[in-house]
Amino acid sequence: MPVPEPASATPPAPPVRLAALLAREELGLRLLAGSAEVSLHWVHTSEMADPYPYLLGGELLMTAGVQLTDPARYVERVVEAGAAALGFGVTPVYDTVPAALVEACERLGLPLIEVPPRTPFTAVARALWRLMAEARLHELRRVSEAQQSLATAAARPAPVPAVLGALASRLGGRAVLFGPGGTESAAAGRPVPPEAARALADLAGVVGPRPGGPASASGDGGGLRLAAYALGGGDGLTLGVATERREPGDHTIAGVAVVLLSLLTAPHRGADVTARDTALVRLLLGADPAEAAGALGPGPWTVVHARGGDGTPFAAAALAAALGTPLADPGPPVRLLLPSGTAVAAQPGWTLGVSAPAGPDALPAADAQAARALRRAEATRAPLVRHRAQGLAGLVDPAEAAAHARVVLAPLSPVQAETLRTWLSLHGSWDRTAVALDIHRNTVRQRIARIAALLERDLDDPDVRMELWFALGAGSGTDSGPGPGTGTGARG
């Protein structure tokens, strides 16, 4: 069995397309079925008759067919486990790839590659790791160059069109700035089909300043990949992006553009937002909260303390834009003030502490709550911790909980999420989970270790277990049922 990867603060390497592996001539690989455009996350070798219990999803599964008796059933199980592709080594068991295996892979859409006798499976794995390292380096260089390009564009005489043009050029698509009513204020890049333009405008309408609205959204339309981001100026401006495909780093590059456009359009904000900015400055300089209450409004307001980011000067502003507020102190730690109705979800690369909602006169207490919540988040290595004065009675609304659950559980495949749900519902019992999922208990241990690494959480921490349990319930859109530690033993 493969050894589970240890938890690390370093993001995992980006996946590599099968086509890139096939292009390595020294390996001599040949595609026999399926598409070469699938993404590979790792390599796993198995000669088990049924490899399903040992797969995590996204693998290039390598086998010589030692126990291959029913090719059709074998391929079905590999597809059910979520493997990305199958590599079949010819000799010493088979002189050629069995025709029944090729037919099954073609029928179920599983890419199948032939591995020649001269190529060890370890050479294929080593080539994939090298390609992943090269992809990570390429991504970092691409993001760095895009940041410089966008910053240069922001310094030009007409900065907003220049930033849109630089963004469209870097992403190889079209960038559109939508006004509060969904009208196209400015655009740059290659034209898109009318269907894609309508879909992008609709997607831009999903994000924005309304209470609980998401800071970003993505989708497809007119054969293009679409994304929309709410600007942080509070004017209802939205950035829309349409590209032929998504590349690693695209979201980061778009985030830099969002920060710059938010700053560039800030002078056009309403007088009420300017008054709120002034009130926040006065509060941070030690003024009596009662003096700023009139400008801030009745509230309630939420205070957020944050640590993290990518180390760039735009990090704090990018976080403020993502959370939908212009009221930010760059810190450290970064401190933000969010108006009533603004949802707070975990943000990649950040650790957040969130206060309970408070009126203007209670903001100092809320600031202390956020500071304590941030310390708790750092101690437990959780991406977000909220101040809970009343325990379960203070839980967030379902929409906000679902948004948080999507972020927390994003690294997990459906198979991994179901394994985690079952394991938690059975109080961490390896044997009972193995029986419930019809897999070996060692496979349960392997999957849970992999899940802990992907989530970067300590699953022995009861607070982490409880948060994940509620995230699984909120993410499914159904009642999560009895949680871990309730003594029911029911599956979630």
C-alpha positions in Angstrom: 0.0 0.0 0.0 1.2 3.6 -0.6 2.3 5.5 2.5 -0.1 8.4 3.2 1.4 11.8 2.6 2.0 13.8 5.8 0.1 17.0 6.4 1.9 20.1 5.1 1.2 23.8 4.8 2.6 23.6 1.3 -0.2 23.4 -1.3 -0.3 20.2 -3.3 1.3 20.2 -6.7 -1.1 20.9 -9.6 -2.3 17.9 -11.6 -0.7 17.0 -14.9 -2.5 16.2 -18.1 -2.0 12.6 -19.4 -1.0 14.1 -22.7 2.1 15.6 -21.0 3.1 12.2 -19.8 2.5 10.6 -23.2 4.8 13.2 -24.7 7.8 11.9 -22.8 9.3 9.9 -25.6 11.8 8.0 -23.3 8.8 6.3 -21.7 7.4 4.9 -24.9 3.8 5.1 -23.6 0.9 4.6 -26.1 -2.7 5.7 -25.7 -5.1 2.8 -26.6 -8.4 4.2 -25.4 -10.0 7.3 -24.0 -8.8 10.9 -23.9 -5.3 12.2 -23.2 -6.8 15.4 -21.7 -7.6 13.9 -18.2 -5.7 15.2 -15.2 -3.4 12.9 -13.2 -2.8 13.6 -9.5 -0.5 10.7 -8.6 0.5 7.1 -9.7 -0.5 3.9 -7.9 0.6 0.4 -8.7 -1.7 -2.6 -7.8 -2.0 -6.2 -8.9 -5.1 -6.8 -6.9 -8.1 -8.5 -8.6 -10.2 -5.6 -7.3 -8.2 -2.4 -6.7 -11.2 -0.3 -5.7 -10.6 -0.4 -1.9 -7.1 0.9 -2.4 -7.8 3.8 -4.7 -8.3 7.4 -3.6 -9.3 8.9 -7.0 -7.4 10.8 -9.6 -4.7 8.1 -10.0 -2.9 6.7 -12.9 -3.4 3.0 -11.9 -0.5 0.8 -13.1 -0.9 -3.0 -13.5 0.5 -5.9 -15.4 -2.7 -7.9 -15.1 -1.4 -10.6 -12.8 -5.0 -11.2 -11.5 -6.9 -9.9 -14.4 -9.7 -12.4 -15.0 -12.7 -10.2 -16.0 -11.5 -7.1 -17.8 -15.0 -5.5 -18.1 -15.7 -5.9 -14.3 -12.1 -4.7 -13.5 -12.6 -1.5 -15.5 -16.0 -0.9 -14.0 -14.4 -1.0 -10.5 -11.6 1.3 -11.5 -14.0 3.8 -12.9 -16.2 3.6 -9.7 -13.1 4.4 -7.6 -12.5 7.5 -9.6 -9.1 6.6 -11.1 -8.1 9.0 -13.9 -6.4 6.5 -16.2 -5.1 2.9 -16.4 -1.6 1.9 -17.4 -1.1 -1.7 -18.6 2.4 -3.2 -18.7 3.0 -5.8 -21.3 5.1 -8.8 -20.2 5.7 -10.9 -18.2 2.0 -11.8 -18.0 0.7 -10.6 -21.3 2.5 -10.0 -24.6 -0.1 -7.5 -25.7 -2.8 -5.5 -24.0 -6.0 -7.7 -23.9 -8.6 -6.6 -26.5 -11.4 -7.0 -24.0 -9.6 -4.5 -21.7 -9.3 -2.0 -24.5 -12.9 -2.4 -25.4 -14.1 -1.9 -21.8 -12.0 1.2 -21.4 -13.3 2.7 -24.6 -16.9 1.9 -23.6 -16.6 3.5 -20.2 -14.3 6.4 -21.2 -11.3 5.3 -19.1 -8.0 6.3 -20.7 -5.8 3.3 -21.3 -2.1 3.5 -22.0 0.3 0.7 -23.0 3.5 0.6 -21.0 6.3 -1.2 -23.0 8.5 -3.9 -21.4 11.5 -1.6 -21.2 9.7 1.0 -19.1 9.5 0.3 -15.3 6.4 1.5 -13.5 8.7 3.5 -11.2 10.0 5.4 -14.3 6.4 6.5 -15.1 5.8 7.6 -11.5 9.1 9.6 -11.4 8.3 11.3 -14.7 4.9 12.3 -13.4 6.4 13.8 -10.2 8.9 15.8 -12.3 6.1 17.1 -14.5 4.1 18.2 -11.4 7.2 20.0 -10.0 7.6 21.8 -13.4 3.9 22.7 -13.4 4.1 24.2 -10.0 7.1 26.3 -11.0 5.4 27.4 -14.2 2.3 28.4 -12.2 4.3 30.5 -9.7 6.2 32.2 -12.5 3.0 32.9 -14.4 1.3 34.4 -11.4 4.3 36.5 -10.6 4.6 37.9 -14.1 0.8 38.5 -14.2 1.0 40.5 -11.0 3.8 42.7 -12.4 1.8 43.2 -15.7 -1.4 44.1 -13.9 0.4 46.5 -11.5 2.0 48.2 -14.5 -1.3 48.5 -16.2 -2.8 50.1 -13.1 -0.3 53.0 -13.3 -1.3 54.0 -16.9 -3.4 57.1 -17.7 -6.6 55.0 -18.3 -6.0 52.3 -15.6 -9.3 50.5 -15.6 -9.3 49.6 -19.3 -5.6 48.8 -19.0 -6.0 46.4 -16.2 -8.9 44.7 -18.0 -6.7 44.4 -21.1 -3.8 43.0 -19.1 -6.0 40.5 -17.4 -7.6 39.3 -20.7 -4.2 38.9 -22.2 -2.8 36.9 -19.3 -5.8 34.6 -19.2 -6.2 34.4 -22.9 -9.9 35.4 -22.9 -12.2 38.3 -22.2 -12.5 40.5 -19.1 -15.6 42.6 -18.5 -16.5 45.1 -15.8 -20.2 45.1 -15.0 -22.0 48.0 -13.4 -24.5 47.7 -10.5 -27.4 47.0 -12.9 -25.5 44.3 -14.8 -24.6 46.7 -17.6 -21.2 46.3 -19.3 -19.1 49.3 -18.2 -15.8 48.3 -19.9 -14.4 45.2 -21.6 -11.2 44.0 -23.2 -10.0 40.8 -24.9 -11.3 38.6 -27.6 -15.1 38.7 -28.4 -17.2 35.8 -27.1 -20.3 34.2 -28.5 -23.6 35.9 -27.5 -24.6 32.9 -25.4 -21.4 33.1 -23.4 -21.9 36.9 -23.0 -25.4 36.4 -21.6 -24.2 33.6 -19.3 -21.4 35.8 -18.0 -23.8 38.7 -17.3 -26.1 36.3 -15.5 -23.2 34.9 -13.4 -22.1 38.5 -12.5 -25.6 39.0 -11.2 -25.1 36.2 -8.7 -22.3 37.9 -6.9 -22.4 41.4 -5.5 -23.3 43.5 -2.5 -26.6 41.9 -1.4 -26.6 40.3 2.0 -25.2 36.8 2.0 -24.2 37.0 -1.6 -21.0 35.2 -2.6 -17.8 37.1 -3.4 -17.2 34.9 -6.5 -18.9 32.4 -8.7 -17.9 30.2 -11.7 -19.7 28.2 -14.4 -19.8 27.4 -18.1 -21.6 29.0 -21.0 -21.2 29.1 -24.8 -18.4 26.6 -24.6 -16.3 28.8 -22.4 -15.3 28.7 -18.7 -16.8 31.7 -16.9 -16.0 33.4 -13.5 -17.3 36.4 -11.8 -15.9 38.4 -8.8 -17.5 41.1 -6.7 -15.3 44.2 -6.4 -14.7 45.4 -2.9 -15.6 49.1 -3.4 -19.2 48.6 -2.3 -20.7 50.0 -5.6 -22.0 46.7 -6.9 -19.3 46.5 -9.5 -18.4 43.0 -10.7 -15.5 41.6 -12.8 -16.4 38.9 -15.3 -13.9 36.6 -17.0 -14.5 34.2 -19.9 -11.7 31.8 -21.0 -11.5 28.6 -23.1 -10.2 26.6 -20.2 -9.1 27.1 -16.6 -5.4 26.9 -15.8 -3.7 26.7 -12.4 -3.2 30.2 -11.1 -6.1 31.8 -13.0 -8.1 32.4 -9.8 -5.0 34.1 -8.1 -4.4 36.3 -11.2 -8.0 37.3 -11.3 -7.9 38.1 -7.5 -5.0 40.5 -8.1 -7.1 42.3 -10.8 -10.1 42.4 -8.4 -8.0 44.2 -5.8 -6.6 46.7 -8.3 -10.0 47.4 -9.8 -11.5 47.8 -6.4 -8.9 50.4 -5.5 -9.2 52.1 -8.9 -13.0 52.4 -8.6 -13.0 53.4 -4.9 -13.2 57.1 -5.6 -16.7 56.5 -7.1 -18.1 55.0 -3.9 -21.1 56.7 -2.3 -20.9 59.2 0.5 -22.2 56.7 3.0 -19.3 54.3 2.4 -16.8 57.2 2.7 -18.4 58.1 6.0 -18.0 54.5 7.2 -14.3 54.6 6.2 -13.9 57.7 8.3 -15.6 56.2 11.2 -13.4 53.1 11.1 -10.3 55.3 11.0 -11.5 57.2 14.1 -12.2 53.9 15.9 -8.7 52.6 15.2 -7.2 55.8 16.4 -8.9 55.5 19.8 -12.0 57.6 19.4 -15.0 56.9 21.6 -17.2 54.3 19.8 -20.2 56.5 20.5 -18.7 59.3 18.4 -18.6 57.0 15.3 -21.9 55.3 15.9 -23.8 57.8 13.8 -21.6 57.3 10.7 -21.4 53.5 11.1 -25.2 53.0 11.4 -27.1 50.8 13.7 -25.3 47.5 12.8 -24.9 44.8 13.7 -21.3 44.7 12.5 -18.8 41.8 12.5 -15.1 42.1 13.3 -12.7 39.7 11.6 -9.0 39.2 12.5 -6.9 37.4 9.9 -3.3 36.1 9.4 -1.9 34.7 6.2 -2.0 35.7 2.5 0.7 35.4 -0.1 3.0 38.0 1.2 2.3 40.6 -1.5 1.3 44.2 -0.7 -2.2 43.3 -2.1 -2.9 40.5 0.4 -5.0 42.5 2.9 -6.9 44.3 0.1 -7.5 41.0 -1.6 -9.0 39.5 1.6 -11.2 42.6 2.1 -12.4 42.3 -1.5 -13.1 38.6 -1.1 -15.2 39.3 2.1 -17.0 42.2 0.5 -15.9 45.1 2.7 -13.7 48.2 2.1 -13.1 48.6 5.8 -9.7 47.0 6.5 -6.6 47.6 8.6 -3.6 45.8 7.1 -2.2 44.9 10.5 -0.7 42.5 11.3 -3.0 40.9 12.0 -5.4 42.1 9.3 -8.5 43.5 10.9 -11.8 44.0 9.0 -15.2 45.4 9.8 -18.1 43.7 7.9 -21.5 45.3 7.6 -24.7 43.6 8.6 -25.7 40.5 6.5 -22.2 39.8 5.1 -21.3 36.1 5.1 -17.9 35.1 6.3 -16.4 32.0 4.8 -13.0 30.5 5.1 -10.5 31.9 2.5 -7.6 30.0 1.0 -4.3 30.8 2.5 -5.8 32.7 5.5 -6.7 31.9 9.1 -9.7 33.9 10.3 -11.2 34.7 13.7 -14.7 36.1 13.6 -16.6 38.0 16.3 -20.3 37.8 17.1 -22.4 40.5 15.5 -22.2 43.7 17.5 -23.6 47.3 17.4 -21.2 50.2 17.2 -21.0 50.6 20.9 -19.9 47.0 21.4 -17.2 47.0 18.7 -14.3 47.0 21.2 -15.7 43.8 22.7 -16.2 42.3 19.2 -12.6 43.2 18.4 -11.4 41.2 21.4 -13.7 38.3 20.5 -12.2 38.2 17.0 -8.7 38.2 18.4 -9.5 35.3 20.7 -11.1 33.4 17.9 -8.0 33.9 15.7 -5.8 32.6 18.4 -8.1 29.5 18.7 -8.0 29.0 15.0 -4.2 29.2 14.9 -3.9 26.8 17.9 -6.2 24.2 16.2 -5.0 24.8 12.7 -8.5 25.6 11.6 -9.1 28.0 8.7 -11.9 29.8 10.5 -13.1 30.0 14.1 -16.2 32.0 15.2 -16.8 33.4 18.7 -19.5 31.3 20.2 -21.0 32.9 23.3 -24.1 30.6 23.3 -22.7 27.3 21.9 -25.0 25.7 19.3 -27.5 28.5 19.6 -25.0 30.8 17.9 -24.6 28.7 14.7 -24.6 30.6 11.4 -27.6 30.5 9.0 -27.8 27.5 6.6 -26.7 29.4 3.6 -23.5 30.6 5.3 -22.9 27.2 6.8 -23.2 25.6 3.3 -20.7 28.1 1.8 -18.2 27.4 4.6 -18.7 23.6 4.1 -17.9 23.8 0.4 -14.6 25.5 1.2 -13.7 23.2 4.0 -14.5 20.0 2.1 -13.3 21.2 -1.4 -10.1 19.0 -1.3 -12.1 15.8 -0.9 -13.5 13.5 -3.6 -17.0 12.1 -3.1 -15.5 8.7 -2.1 -13.3 10.5 0.5 -16.2 12.6 1.8 -18.4 9.5 2.3 -15.6 7.7 4.0 -15.1 10.6 6.4 -18.9 10.9 7.1 -19.1 7.1 7.9 -16.0 7.1 10.1 -17.2 10.1 12.1 -20.7 8.7 12.5 -19.2 5.5 13.9 -17.0 7.4 16.4 -13.7 6.7 14.6 -14.1 2.9 14.7 -11.8 1.4 12.0 -13.6 -2.0 12.1 -17.2 -0.7 12.0 -16.3 1.7 9.2 -14.7 -1.1 7.2 -17.8 -3.2 7.6 -20.1 -0.3 6.7 -18.2 0.6 3.5 -17.3 -3.1 2.6 -13.6 -2.4 2.5 -10.5 -3.5 4.5 -9.8 -1.8 7.8 -6.3 -0.9 6.6 -8.0 0.9 3.7 -10.0 2.9 6.1 -6.8 3.9 7.9 -5.2 4.8 4.6 -8.1 7.0 3.5 -8.5 8.8 6.8 -4.8 9.5 6.8 -5.1 10.9 3.3 -8.1 12.9 4.2 -6.3 14.4 7.2 -3.4 15.4 4.9 -5.7 17.0 2.3 -7.7 18.9 4.9 -4.5 19.7 6.9 -6.4 18.9 10.1 -5.8 16.8 13.2 -8.7 14.4 13.1 -7.9 13.4 16.7 -9.0 16.8 17.8 -12.7 16.6 18.9 -13.3 20.2 17.8 -12.0 19.4 14.3 -14.2 16.3 14.2 -17.3 18.3 15.2 -16.6 21.0 12.6 -16.2 18.5 9.9 -19.3 16.7 10.9 -21.4 19.8 10.6 -19.6 20.7 7.4 -20.6 17.3 5.9 -24.2 17.9 7.0 -24.3 21.5 5.7 -22.6 20.6 2.4 -25.2 17.9 1.7 -28.1 20.3 2.1 -29.8 17.8 4.4 -30.0 17.3 8.2 -26.7 15.9 9.3 -28.3 13.7 11.9 -26.6 12.7 15.2 -23.0 13.7 15.3 -19.9 12.0 16.6 -20.1 11.3 20.3 -23.9 11.0 20.4 -23.8 7.3 21.0 -26.3 6.4 18.2 -23.8 4.8 15.8 -26.0 5.9 12.9 -24.4 6.7 9.6 -24.4 10.3 8.5 
